[in-house]
Amino acid sequence: MNDNDMEQLAKFLGHTLGIHRSSYRFPDEVYQTAKLSKLLILMEKGKAGEFRGKTLDEIYVQLDEDLLVLQSEDNRKRKLRRMSTISRFKKFNRPEKSQKLRIRGGKKCLFHGRKSRRT
């Protein structure tokens, strides 16, 4: 948008151009972080030299594929860790033979396998 369009938009919304700029724009830190992230991603991929002489605004970094692959690998690893933790927990907390439930009828105590005195 050029300055005239910005001024018209600000008038339409009922405030001045200064208020519009201060309230409806991202802080400078957001823009700086996004630009620096582009550079770091290119350096990580080893492609920073390909963009020599270009400004960060001229560089487009495709993120979707790489992030999806990393996220799916991370999720798979987390699931495997969770499953192994659960299986170790189950194996560790198995009741001994004397503590297993014997079901004959009536309510049984879950710990001892005896009938409960409460009815």
N, C-alpha and C positions, 0 to 999 in steps of 0.2 A: 504494500500500500504506500502510496506517496503521502506527503504531508497534508495535502488538501483532503484526501480521502479520510485520513486519520482524524482530522479536525471535524469533518462532517459526521463521522461516527461518534465522536465524543459529544457533539452537540445533540445528536439523536438520543444518546443515552442519558443526557442531562447533566453532564459535567464538563470540566475543562480538559484540554489536551494533556496538561501536566498530571492531573488526577488519573486520567486514562492510562498514561504511560507508567505511573507508579503503581497502580492497582492491578492492571490487567496484563502485565508482562512478567515473565519469569525473572527471578533475580539473576544478576550477572554470573553468580557462582554456578548456576545450572548450565548456562551456555559454556562457561569455561571448562566445566567438568566433562561435558559432552564432547567438546573439541579435543581435549587432552585424551579422552578415552579412545577416540579414533586413532590418534597417534600411537598409543600404547598397544592397541589391537594390531595395527599394521606392523609394529616392531615385533610383537609376539609371533606373528605369522612369517616374519622375515621379508616383508614386502615394502618396508618403508622407503627403500631406495628407488622403487618404481615410481614413486610420486614426487620425486625431487623437483623443486621449482613450482609446485602447486601449493595453493593455500589450503587450509583445512576445510574451508567452505566448498572448495572444488572437489574434494575427495568424498566418495560415497563408499561406505563399508557395509557389505552384506552380512548381517548378523544372524538372521533366522536359522539357517541350516546348522551353523556351528553351535549355536546355543541349544537348539533342540537336541542335537546329538549328545552334547555334554549333559543336558538335563536328563535325558533318558538313561544314559550310563550311570549318572549319580543316583537316579531313582532305583535302578536295578540293583546297584550295590547296596543301597539302604535297605531294600526289601530282603536281600540275601542276609545282611547282617541281622535284621530284625528276626527273620525266620530261624537263624542259627541260635540267636539269643533265646528265643522262645523254646526251641527244642532242648537247649541245655537246661533251661529253667524247669521244663517238664521232667526231664531225666533226673535232675537233682531233687525234685520235690515229689517223686513217686513214693506212695506209702509202702511200708514194709508189708510182708505177707500177713503178719498178725494184725495189722491195722486196716486191711481191706474190708469193705462192707460185705456183710452176709445178709442177703435179703430173704426173709422167710415170711414176712407179713407184719403189718403194723409199722409204726414209725420207728426208725432206727437212728441211733446216734451216729453221726457222720464220722466221728473220730474213732470210737471204739467198736462200732458195729452192734451195740447192745440196744435193747428196746429203751425208748425214752420213758421216764417215769411220768412226764407230763402228758396229759391227753387232751 
